[in-house]
Amino acid sequence: MFRVAALFASAVSLALVTGIAPEPARAAELKCHTADVVARGVGFLPSRKESEQAAKKVWLEKATKIFADATIETAKDPKLGCAKQGLYTNCTIAAVPCGAVPAAE
């Protein structure tokens, strides 16, 4: 039982730390793309937080070309991974963008 509680607590805290938990209230009106959008940060940065934010920024730029109102919070199945090299970190995010407003072409 303890392992299940610990696993749940770590999953919840990961979602809270990364800020990628979906909003349940808007889920009914959103449509999702058919495939993941993958984005990598601009390079190795001195902090993990900066690297995560850089990857999210690049992902959002790509996602808003599909749905104008796409956000990281409404993304489906977000996966965030980071690579560390010495004191520097580079992160990559993959998620299915969701939104209510298709982007203009």
Disulfide bonds with the S-S distance in Angstrom:
Cys32-Cys98 1.90
Cys82-Cys91 1.98
